[in-house]
Amino acid sequence: MSTFICSKCGCIDNSSKDGNYWTRFLDSNNKEPEPPICCVCNGKQWHNCFPKEHWSNHGTQDELIAEAKKKQGNYDNAVEYFANITNNGKEN
């Protein structure tokens, strides 16, 4: 199950559910896709495939980035997510 970190609430979500992980790439007018958001932040109901958990329940920033770099579908956007936190000085 491919997962990502929601750019709004920081929870882990399944990229095949009702978030915008894949559909954010469909608007060809956008030079850069919108940040990925989970199904709840996208106005949908939580899908109950797994408990809704914040990324920090899954490890440290470095651990999640290392998993993402393996390209096995875990925390697919971790590198970008944590870079954004660093650049903005806070979590969204």
Phi and psi restraints in degrees (range 20) as a CNS / XPLOR table:
assign (resid 1 and name C) (resid 2 and name N)
       (resid 2 and name CA) (resid 2 and name C) 1.0 -76.3 20.0 2
assign (resid 2 and name N) (resid 2 and name CA)
       (resid 2 and name C) (resid 3 and name N) 1.0 132.1 20.0 2
assign (resid 2 and name C) (resid 3 and name N)
       (resid 3 and name CA) (resid 3 and name C) 1.0 -124.5 20.0 2
assign (resid 3 and name N) (resid 3 and name CA)
       (resid 3 and name C) (resid 4 and name N) 1.0 160.3 20.0 2
assign (resid 3 and name C) (resid 4 and name N)
       (resid 4 and name CA) (resid 4 and name C) 1.0 -145.2 20.0 2
assign (resid 4 and name N) (resid 4 and name CA)
       (resid 4 and name C) (resid 5 and name N) 1.0 169.1 20.0 2
assign (resid 4 and name C) (resid 5 and name N)
       (resid 5 and name CA) (resid 5 and name C) 1.0 -102.5 20.0 2
assign (resid 5 and name N) (resid 5 and name CA)
       (resid 5 and name C) (resid 6 and name N) 1.0 126.1 20.0 2
assign (resid 5 and name C) (resid 6 and name N)
       (resid 6 and name CA) (resid 6 and name C) 1.0 -65.3 20.0 2
assign (resid 6 and name N) (resid 6 and name CA)
       (resid 6 and name C) (resid 7 and name N) 1.0 129.8 20.0 2
assign (resid 6 and name C) (resid 7 and name N)
       (resid 7 and name CA) (resid 7 and name C) 1.0 -72.9 20.0 2
assign (resid 7 and name N) (resid 7 and name CA)
       (resid 7 and name C) (resid 8 and name N) 1.0 -14.3 20.0 2
assign (resid 7 and name C) (resid 8 and name N)
       (resid 8 and name CA) (resid 8 and name C) 1.0 -96.0 20.0 2
assign (resid 8 and name N) (resid 8 and name CA)
       (resid 8 and name C) (resid 9 and name N) 1.0 -50.4 20.0 2
assign (resid 8 and name C) (resid 9 and name N)
       (resid 9 and name CA) (resid 9 and name C) 1.0 -108.0 20.0 2
assign (resid 9 and name N) (resid 9 and name CA)
       (resid 9 and name C) (resid 10 and name N) 1.0 -11.1 20.0 2
assign (resid 9 and name C) (resid 10 and name N)
       (resid 10 and name CA) (resid 10 and name C) 1.0 81.2 20.0 2
assign (resid 10 and name N) (resid 10 and name CA)
       (resid 10 and name C) (resid 11 and name N) 1.0 6.4 20.0 2
assign (resid 10 and name C) (resid 11 and name N)
       (resid 11 and name CA) (resid 11 and name C) 1.0 -80.7 20.0 2
assign (resid 11 and name N) (resid 11 and name CA)
       (resid 11 and name C) (resid 12 and name N) 1.0 161.2 20.0 2
assign (resid 11 and name C) (resid 12 and name N)
       (resid 12 and name CA) (resid 12 and name C) 1.0 -88.1 20.0 2
assign (resid 12 and name N) (resid 12 and name CA)
       (resid 12 and name C) (resid 13 and name N) 1.0 133.7 20.0 2
assign (resid 12 and name C) (resid 13 and name N)
       (resid 13 and name CA) (resid 13 and name C) 1.0 -135.0 20.0 2
assign (resid 13 and name N) (resid 13 and name CA)
       (resid 13 and name C) (resid 14 and name N) 1.0 159.2 20.0 2
assign (resid 13 and name C) (resid 14 and name N)
       (resid 14 and name CA) (resid 14 and name C) 1.0 -83.7 20.0 2
assign (resid 14 and name N) (resid 14 and name CA)
       (resid 14 and name C) (resid 15 and name N) 1.0 126.2 20.0 2
assign (resid 14 and name C) (resid 15 and name N)
       (resid 15 and name CA) (resid 15 and name C) 1.0 -69.8 20.0 2
assign (resid 15 and name N) (resid 15 and name CA)
       (resid 15 and name C) (resid 16 and name N) 1.0 -10.7 20.0 2
assign (resid 15 and name C) (resid 16 and name N)
       (resid 16 and name CA) (resid 16 and name C) 1.0 -94.2 20.0 2
assign (resid 16 and name N) (resid 16 and name CA)
       (resid 16 and name C) (resid 17 and name N) 1.0 2.4 20.0 2
assign (resid 16 and name C) (resid 17 and name N)
       (resid 17 and name CA) (resid 17 and name C) 1.0 -94.0 20.0 2
assign (resid 17 and name N) (resid 17 and name CA)
       (resid 17 and name C) (resid 18 and name N) 1.0 -154.1 20.0 2
assign (resid 17 and name C) (resid 18 and name N)
       (resid 18 and name CA) (resid 18 and name C) 1.0 -85.8 20.0 2
assign (resid 18 and name N) (resid 18 and name CA)
       (resid 18 and name C) (resid 19 and name N) 1.0 13.9 20.0 2
assign (resid 18 and name C) (resid 19 and name N)
       (resid 19 and name CA) (resid 19 and name C) 1.0 -75.3 20.0 2
assign (resid 19 and name N) (resid 19 and name CA)
       (resid 19 and name C) (resid 20 and name N) 1.0 -168.0 20.0 2
assign (resid 19 and name C) (resid 20 and name N)
       (resid 20 and name CA) (resid 20 and name C) 1.0 -111.8 20.0 2
assign (resid 20 and name N) (resid 20 and name CA)
       (resid 20 and name C) (resid 21 and name N) 1.0 21.4 20.0 2
assign (resid 20 and name C) (resid 21 and name N)
       (resid 21 and name CA) (resid 21 and name C) 1.0 -54.2 20.0 2
assign (resid 21 and name N) (resid 21 and name CA)
       (resid 21 and name C) (resid 22 and name N) 1.0 -46.9 20.0 2
assign (resid 21 and name C) (resid 22 and name N)
       (resid 22 and name CA) (resid 22 and name C) 1.0 -91.5 20.0 2
assign (resid 22 and name N) (resid 22 and name CA)
       (resid 22 and name C) (resid 23 and name N) 1.0 -38.4 20.0 2
assign (resid 22 and name C) (resid 23 and name N)
       (resid 23 and name CA) (resid 23 and name C) 1.0 -69.1 20.0 2
assign (resid 23 and name N) (resid 23 and name CA)
       (resid 23 and name C) (resid 24 and name N) 1.0 -20.1 20.0 2
assign (resid 23 and name C) (resid 24 and name N)
       (resid 24 and name CA) (resid 24 and name C) 1.0 -65.4 20.0 2
assign (resid 24 and name N) (resid 24 and name CA)
       (resid 24 and name C) (resid 25 and name N) 1.0 -15.1 20.0 2
assign (resid 24 and name C) (resid 25 and name N)
       (resid 25 and name CA) (resid 25 and name C) 1.0 -87.8 20.0 2
assign (resid 25 and name N) (resid 25 and name CA)
       (resid 25 and name C) (resid 26 and name N) 1.0 -9.5 20.0 2
assign (resid 25 and name C) (resid 26 and name N)
       (resid 26 and name CA) (resid 26 and name C) 1.0 -76.4 20.0 2
assign (resid 26 and name N) (resid 26 and name CA)
       (resid 26 and name C) (resid 27 and name N) 1.0 -25.3 20.0 2
assign (resid 26 and name C) (resid 27 and name N)
       (resid 27 and name CA) (resid 27 and name C) 1.0 -78.7 20.0 2
assign (resid 27 and name N) (resid 27 and name CA)
       (resid 27 and name C) (resid 28 and name N) 1.0 102.3 20.0 2
assign (resid 27 and name C) (resid 28 and name N)
       (resid 28 and name CA) (resid 28 and name C) 1.0 -69.7 20.0 2
assign (resid 28 and name N) (resid 28 and name CA)
       (resid 28 and name C) (resid 29 and name N) 1.0 -13.1 20.0 2
assign (resid 28 and name C) (resid 29 and name N)
       (resid 29 and name CA) (resid 29 and name C) 1.0 -75.0 20.0 2
assign (resid 29 and name N) (resid 29 and name CA)
       (resid 29 and name C) (resid 30 and name N) 1.0 -20.7 20.0 2
assign (resid 29 and name C) (resid 30 and name N)
       (resid 30 and name CA) (resid 30 and name C) 1.0 -82.8 20.0 2
assign (resid 30 and name N) (resid 30 and name CA)
       (resid 30 and name C) (resid 31 and name N) 1.0 124.6 20.0 2
assign (resid 30 and name C) (resid 31 and name N)
       (resid 31 and name CA) (resid 31 and name C) 1.0 -72.3 20.0 2
assign (resid 31 and name N) (resid 31 and name CA)
       (resid 31 and name C) (resid 32 and name N) 1.0 -34.9 20.0 2
assign (resid 31 and name C) (resid 32 and name N)
       (resid 32 and name CA) (resid 32 and name C) 1.0 -123.8 20.0 2
assign (resid 32 and name N) (resid 32 and name CA)
       (resid 32 and name C) (resid 33 and name N) 1.0 135.6 20.0 2
assign (resid 32 and name C) (resid 33 and name N)
       (resid 33 and name CA) (resid 33 and name C) 1.0 -67.7 20.0 2
assign (resid 33 and name N) (resid 33 and name CA)
       (resid 33 and name C) (resid 34 and name N) 1.0 154.8 20.0 2
assign (resid 33 and name C) (resid 34 and name N)
       (resid 34 and name CA) (resid 34 and name C) 1.0 -62.4 20.0 2
assign (resid 34 and name N) (resid 34 and name CA)
       (resid 34 and name C) (resid 35 and name N) 1.0 153.9 20.0 2
assign (resid 34 and name C) (resid 35 and name N)
       (resid 35 and name CA) (resid 35 and name C) 1.0 -62.7 20.0 2
assign (resid 35 and name N) (resid 35 and name CA)
       (resid 35 and name C) (resid 36 and name N) 1.0 145.8 20.0 2
assign (resid 35 and name C) (resid 36 and name N)
       (resid 36 and name CA) (resid 36 and name C) 1.0 -71.8 20.0 2
assign (resid 36 and name N) (resid 36 and name CA)
       (resid 36 and name C) (resid 37 and name N) 1.0 137.7 20.0 2
assign (resid 36 and name C) (resid 37 and name N)
       (resid 37 and name CA) (resid 37 and name C) 1.0 -127.4 20.0 2
assign (resid 37 and name N) (resid 37 and name CA)
       (resid 37 and name C) (resid 38 and name N) 1.0 150.6 20.0 2
assign (resid 37 and name C) (resid 38 and name N)
       (resid 38 and name CA) (resid 38 and name C) 1.0 -72.4 20.0 2
assign (resid 38 and name N) (resid 38 and name CA)
       (resid 38 and name C) (resid 39 and name N) 1.0 173.4 20.0 2
assign (resid 38 and name C) (resid 39 and name N)
       (resid 39 and name CA) (resid 39 and name C) 1.0 -62.4 20.0 2
assign (resid 39 and name N) (resid 39 and name CA)
       (resid 39 and name C) (resid 40 and name N) 1.0 -36.8 20.0 2
assign (resid 39 and name C) (resid 40 and name N)
       (resid 40 and name CA) (resid 40 and name C) 1.0 -68.1 20.0 2
assign (resid 40 and name N) (resid 40 and name CA)
       (resid 40 and name C) (resid 41 and name N) 1.0 -46.6 20.0 2
assign (resid 40 and name C) (resid 41 and name N)
       (resid 41 and name CA) (resid 41 and name C) 1.0 -67.7 20.0 2
assign (resid 41 and name N) (resid 41 and name CA)
       (resid 41 and name C) (resid 42 and name N) 1.0 -18.4 20.0 2
assign (resid 41 and name C) (resid 42 and name N)
       (resid 42 and name CA) (resid 42 and name C) 1.0 -89.8 20.0 2
assign (resid 42 and name N) (resid 42 and name CA)
       (resid 42 and name C) (resid 43 and name N) 1.0 6.4 20.0 2
assign (resid 42 and name C) (resid 43 and name N)
       (resid 43 and name CA) (resid 43 and name C) 1.0 86.7 20.0 2
assign (resid 43 and name N) (resid 43 and name CA)
       (resid 43 and name C) (resid 44 and name N) 1.0 13.1 20.0 2
assign (resid 43 and name C) (resid 44 and name N)
       (resid 44 and name CA) (resid 44 and name C) 1.0 -105.0 20.0 2
assign (resid 44 and name N) (resid 44 and name CA)
       (resid 44 and name C) (resid 45 and name N) 1.0 171.3 20.0 2
assign (resid 44 and name C) (resid 45 and name N)
       (resid 45 and name CA) (resid 45 and name C) 1.0 -85.6 20.0 2
assign (resid 45 and name N) (resid 45 and name CA)
       (resid 45 and name C) (resid 46 and name N) 1.0 145.4 20.0 2
assign (resid 45 and name C) (resid 46 and name N)
       (resid 46 and name CA) (resid 46 and name C) 1.0 -57.2 20.0 2
assign (resid 46 and name N) (resid 46 and name CA)
       (resid 46 and name C) (resid 47 and name N) 1.0 138.3 20.0 2
assign (resid 46 and name C) (resid 47 and name N)
       (resid 47 and name CA) (resid 47 and name C) 1.0 -86.8 20.0 2
assign (resid 47 and name N) (resid 47 and name CA)
       (resid 47 and name C) (resid 48 and name N) 1.0 -7.8 20.0 2
assign (resid 47 and name C) (resid 48 and name N)
       (resid 48 and name CA) (resid 48 and name C) 1.0 59.9 20.0 2
assign (resid 48 and name N) (resid 48 and name CA)
       (resid 48 and name C) (resid 49 and name N) 1.0 22.2 20.0 2
assign (resid 48 and name C) (resid 49 and name N)
       (resid 49 and name CA) (resid 49 and name C) 1.0 -70.6 20.0 2
assign (resid 49 and name N) (resid 49 and name CA)
       (resid 49 and name C) (resid 50 and name N) 1.0 -26.6 20.0 2
assign (resid 49 and name C) (resid 50 and name N)
       (resid 50 and name CA) (resid 50 and name C) 1.0 -159.4 20.0 2
assign (resid 50 and name N) (resid 50 and name CA)
       (resid 50 and name C) (resid 51 and name N) 1.0 163.1 20.0 2
assign (resid 50 and name C) (resid 51 and name N)
       (resid 51 and name CA) (resid 51 and name C) 1.0 -62.3 20.0 2
assign (resid 51 and name N) (resid 51 and name CA)
       (resid 51 and name C) (resid 52 and name N) 1.0 142.8 20.0 2
assign (resid 51 and name C) (resid 52 and name N)
       (resid 52 and name CA) (resid 52 and name C) 1.0 -74.1 20.0 2
assign (resid 52 and name N) (resid 52 and name CA)
       (resid 52 and name C) (resid 53 and name N) 1.0 117.0 20.0 2
assign (resid 52 and name C) (resid 53 and name N)
       (resid 53 and name CA) (resid 53 and name C) 1.0 -133.9 20.0 2
assign (resid 53 and name N) (resid 53 and name CA)
       (resid 53 and name C) (resid 54 and name N) 1.0 145.8 20.0 2
assign (resid 53 and name C) (resid 54 and name N)
       (resid 54 and name CA) (resid 54 and name C) 1.0 -70.7 20.0 2
assign (resid 54 and name N) (resid 54 and name CA)
       (resid 54 and name C) (resid 55 and name N) 1.0 151.4 20.0 2
assign (resid 54 and name C) (resid 55 and name N)
       (resid 55 and name CA) (resid 55 and name C) 1.0 -55.3 20.0 2
assign (resid 55 and name N) (resid 55 and name CA)
       (resid 55 and name C) (resid 56 and name N) 1.0 -33.5 20.0 2
assign (resid 55 and name C) (resid 56 and name N)
       (resid 56 and name CA) (resid 56 and name C) 1.0 -63.7 20.0 2
assign (resid 56 and name N) (resid 56 and name CA)
       (resid 56 and name C) (resid 57 and name N) 1.0 -16.8 20.0 2
assign (resid 56 and name C) (resid 57 and name N)
       (resid 57 and name CA) (resid 57 and name C) 1.0 -77.7 20.0 2
assign (resid 57 and name N) (resid 57 and name CA)
       (resid 57 and name C) (resid 58 and name N) 1.0 -7.3 20.0 2
assign (resid 57 and name C) (resid 58 and name N)
       (resid 58 and name CA) (resid 58 and name C) 1.0 -107.1 20.0 2
assign (resid 58 and name N) (resid 58 and name CA)
       (resid 58 and name C) (resid 59 and name N) 1.0 -5.6 20.0 2
assign (resid 58 and name C) (resid 59 and name N)
       (resid 59 and name CA) (resid 59 and name C) 1.0 142.6 20.0 2
assign (resid 59 and name N) (resid 59 and name CA)
       (resid 59 and name C) (resid 60 and name N) 1.0 -173.7 20.0 2
assign (resid 59 and name C) (resid 60 and name N)
       (resid 60 and name CA) (resid 60 and name C) 1.0 -83.4 20.0 2
assign (resid 60 and name N) (resid 60 and name CA)
       (resid 60 and name C) (resid 61 and name N) 1.0 168.6 20.0 2
assign (resid 60 and name C) (resid 61 and name N)
       (resid 61 and name CA) (resid 61 and name C) 1.0 -55.5 20.0 2
assign (resid 61 and name N) (resid 61 and name CA)
       (resid 61 and name C) (resid 62 and name N) 1.0 -46.5 20.0 2
assign (resid 61 and name C) (resid 62 and name N)
       (resid 62 and name CA) (resid 62 and name C) 1.0 -62.5 20.0 2
assign (resid 62 and name N) (resid 62 and name CA)
       (resid 62 and name C) (resid 63 and name N) 1.0 -38.9 20.0 2
assign (resid 62 and name C) (resid 63 and name N)
       (resid 63 and name CA) (resid 63 and name C) 1.0 -66.3 20.0 2
assign (resid 63 and name N) (resid 63 and name CA)
       (resid 63 and name C) (resid 64 and name N) 1.0 -42.9 20.0 2
assign (resid 63 and name C) (resid 64 and name N)
       (resid 64 and name CA) (resid 64 and name C) 1.0 -68.6 20.0 2
assign (resid 64 and name N) (resid 64 and name CA)
       (resid 64 and name C) (resid 65 and name N) 1.0 -38.0 20.0 2
assign (resid 64 and name C) (resid 65 and name N)
       (resid 65 and name CA) (resid 65 and name C) 1.0 -63.5 20.0 2
assign (resid 65 and name N) (resid 65 and name CA)
       (resid 65 and name C) (resid 66 and name N) 1.0 -42.6 20.0 2
assign (resid 65 and name C) (resid 66 and name N)
       (resid 66 and name CA) (resid 66 and name C) 1.0 -61.4 20.0 2
assign (resid 66 and name N) (resid 66 and name CA)
       (resid 66 and name C) (resid 67 and name N) 1.0 -41.5 20.0 2
assign (resid 66 and name C) (resid 67 and name N)
       (resid 67 and name CA) (resid 67 and name C) 1.0 -63.6 20.0 2
assign (resid 67 and name N) (resid 67 and name CA)
       (resid 67 and name C) (resid 68 and name N) 1.0 -43.2 20.0 2
assign (resid 67 and name C) (resid 68 and name N)
       (resid 68 and name CA) (resid 68 and name C) 1.0 -61.8 20.0 2
assign (resid 68 and name N) (resid 68 and name CA)
       (resid 68 and name C) (resid 69 and name N) 1.0 -39.2 20.0 2
assign (resid 68 and name C) (resid 69 and name N)
       (resid 69 and name CA) (resid 69 and name C) 1.0 -68.1 20.0 2
assign (resid 69 and name N) (resid 69 and name CA)
       (resid 69 and name C) (resid 70 and name N) 1.0 -16.6 20.0 2
assign (resid 69 and name C) (resid 70 and name N)
       (resid 70 and name CA) (resid 70 and name C) 1.0 -73.3 20.0 2
assign (resid 70 and name N) (resid 70 and name CA)
       (resid 70 and name C) (resid 71 and name N) 1.0 -14.6 20.0 2
assign (resid 70 and name C) (resid 71 and name N)
       (resid 71 and name CA) (resid 71 and name C) 1.0 57.7 20.0 2
assign (resid 71 and name N) (resid 71 and name CA)
       (resid 71 and name C) (resid 72 and name N) 1.0 42.4 20.0 2
assign (resid 71 and name C) (resid 72 and name N)
       (resid 72 and name CA) (resid 72 and name C) 1.0 -110.1 20.0 2
assign (resid 72 and name N) (resid 72 and name CA)
       (resid 72 and name C) (resid 73 and name N) 1.0 11.8 20.0 2
assign (resid 72 and name C) (resid 73 and name N)
       (resid 73 and name CA) (resid 73 and name C) 1.0 92.9 20.0 2
assign (resid 73 and name N) (resid 73 and name CA)
       (resid 73 and name C) (resid 74 and name N) 1.0 6.0 20.0 2
assign (resid 73 and name C) (resid 74 and name N)
       (resid 74 and name CA) (resid 74 and name C) 1.0 -96.8 20.0 2
assign (resid 74 and name N) (resid 74 and name CA)
       (resid 74 and name C) (resid 75 and name N) 1.0 123.9 20.0 2
assign (resid 74 and name C) (resid 75 and name N)
       (resid 75 and name CA) (resid 75 and name C) 1.0 53.3 20.0 2
assign (resid 75 and name N) (resid 75 and name CA)
       (resid 75 and name C) (resid 76 and name N) 1.0 50.3 20.0 2
assign (resid 75 and name C) (resid 76 and name N)
       (resid 76 and name CA) (resid 76 and name C) 1.0 -47.8 20.0 2
assign (resid 76 and name N) (resid 76 and name CA)
       (resid 76 and name C) (resid 77 and name N) 1.0 -34.7 20.0 2
assign (resid 76 and name C) (resid 77 and name N)
       (resid 77 and name CA) (resid 77 and name C) 1.0 -104.5 20.0 2
assign (resid 77 and name N) (resid 77 and name CA)
       (resid 77 and name C) (resid 78 and name N) 1.0 18.3 20.0 2
assign (resid 77 and name C) (resid 78 and name N)
       (resid 78 and name CA) (resid 78 and name C) 1.0 -58.5 20.0 2
assign (resid 78 and name N) (resid 78 and name CA)
       (resid 78 and name C) (resid 79 and name N) 1.0 -41.8 20.0 2
assign (resid 78 and name C) (resid 79 and name N)
       (resid 79 and name CA) (resid 79 and name C) 1.0 -60.3 20.0 2
assign (resid 79 and name N) (resid 79 and name CA)
       (resid 79 and name C) (resid 80 and name N) 1.0 -48.5 20.0 2
assign (resid 79 and name C) (resid 80 and name N)
       (resid 80 and name CA) (resid 80 and name C) 1.0 -68.0 20.0 2
assign (resid 80 and name N) (resid 80 and name CA)
       (resid 80 and name C) (resid 81 and name N) 1.0 -41.5 20.0 2
assign (resid 80 and name C) (resid 81 and name N)
       (resid 81 and name CA) (resid 81 and name C) 1.0 -58.5 20.0 2
assign (resid 81 and name N) (resid 81 and name CA)
       (resid 81 and name C) (resid 82 and name N) 1.0 -50.5 20.0 2
assign (resid 81 and name C) (resid 82 and name N)
       (resid 82 and name CA) (resid 82 and name C) 1.0 -72.9 20.0 2
assign (resid 82 and name N) (resid 82 and name CA)
       (resid 82 and name C) (resid 83 and name N) 1.0 -30.1 20.0 2
assign (resid 82 and name C) (resid 83 and name N)
       (resid 83 and name CA) (resid 83 and name C) 1.0 -63.7 20.0 2
assign (resid 83 and name N) (resid 83 and name CA)
       (resid 83 and name C) (resid 84 and name N) 1.0 -39.4 20.0 2
assign (resid 83 and name C) (resid 84 and name N)
       (resid 84 and name CA) (resid 84 and name C) 1.0 -65.1 20.0 2
assign (resid 84 and name N) (resid 84 and name CA)
       (resid 84 and name C) (resid 85 and name N) 1.0 -40.9 20.0 2
assign (resid 84 and name C) (resid 85 and name N)
       (resid 85 and name CA) (resid 85 and name C) 1.0 -61.5 20.0 2
assign (resid 85 and name N) (resid 85 and name CA)
       (resid 85 and name C) (resid 86 and name N) 1.0 -45.1 20.0 2
assign (resid 85 and name C) (resid 86 and name N)
       (resid 86 and name CA) (resid 86 and name C) 1.0 -62.6 20.0 2
assign (resid 86 and name N) (resid 86 and name CA)
       (resid 86 and name C) (resid 87 and name N) 1.0 -43.1 20.0 2
assign (resid 86 and name C) (resid 87 and name N)
       (resid 87 and name CA) (resid 87 and name C) 1.0 -69.6 20.0 2
assign (resid 87 and name N) (resid 87 and name CA)
       (resid 87 and name C) (resid 88 and name N) 1.0 -35.4 20.0 2
assign (resid 87 and name C) (resid 88 and name N)
       (resid 88 and name CA) (resid 88 and name C) 1.0 -89.8 20.0 2
assign (resid 88 and name N) (resid 88 and name CA)
       (resid 88 and name C) (resid 89 and name N) 1.0 -13.9 20.0 2
assign (resid 88 and name C) (resid 89 and name N)
       (resid 89 and name CA) (resid 89 and name C) 1.0 78.9 20.0 2
assign (resid 89 and name N) (resid 89 and name CA)
       (resid 89 and name C) (resid 90 and name N) 1.0 4.7 20.0 2
assign (resid 89 and name C) (resid 90 and name N)
       (resid 90 and name CA) (resid 90 and name C) 1.0 -161.0 20.0 2
assign (resid 90 and name N) (resid 90 and name CA)
       (resid 90 and name C) (resid 91 and name N) 1.0 160.9 20.0 2
assign (resid 90 and name C) (resid 91 and name N)
       (resid 91 and name CA) (resid 91 and name C) 1.0 -79.1 20.0 2
assign (resid 91 and name N) (resid 91 and name CA)
       (resid 91 and name C) (resid 92 and name N) 1.0 145.0 20.0 2
